[in-house]
Amino acid sequence: MPKSTVELKKRVSGLRFLWLTFILIVLDQFTKQWVIRVFDLYESIEVMPYLNLTYVRNMGAAFSFLSDQGGWQRWLFTFFAIAISVVLLIWLRRNPVNLWRQNTAFALILAGAIGNVIDRIMYGYVIDFLDVYVNDWHWPAFNVADMAITIGAVLMLLEAFFEQRQEPQA
């Protein structure tokens, strides 16, 4: 007995966006493995003005938060990232596929969380290598996973802002 179109549409969820998560995890891990093979720790190469490739290890979280602690933060950040990943997977499963902005944001954040968790589990730290700077001021080094998380978070904020602005008009 064929299923109705309505039933099929109900079953299609935001999990369809996991292809983006998978591609970004592969890209993140590929670039990190390349950096490990090509660079010595703290080695830096200028790519263009204001951008270097610099191999560093981040023992902490964003902006090296808690990086000077004794190692317990590795497991705390790993636990948080796994918990957040589970929540994002649940939300993707519950979201209809047509909420593409929100699903894209969730897929991006999920990719970044998993990419950095892989590093924490394998090495005990996150491999960062993108060094943006102006004169002597350097932004904390980051990686593809960090970019995915940042872009996903910005998309979530934009989605929330525009969703709220549209509510009063409805």
BELRA-V774771 format. One record per pair of residues at least 24 apart in sequence whose C-alpha atoms are under 6 Angstrom apart, sorted by the first residue. I is the first residue (numbers start at 1). GAP is how many residues later the second one is. Records with the same first field share a line. If there is no record, write none. Layout:
# BELRA-V774771
I=GAP ; GAP
This chain:
# BELRA-V774771
12=85
13=80 ; 82 ; 83 ; 84
14=78 ; 79 ; 81 ; 82 ; 83 ; 89
15=77 ; 78
21=86 ; 90
24=87
25=86 ; 90
28=116 ; 117
50=82 ; 83 ; 84
51=80 ; 81
52=79
53=76 ; 77 ; 78
54=75
55=74
56=72
57=69 ; 70
58=67 ; 68
59=66
63=77
78=39
81=32
85=25
105=47 ; 50 ; 51
108=40 ; 41 ; 44
109=39 ; 40 ; 43
112=33 ; 34 ; 36 ; 37
115=30
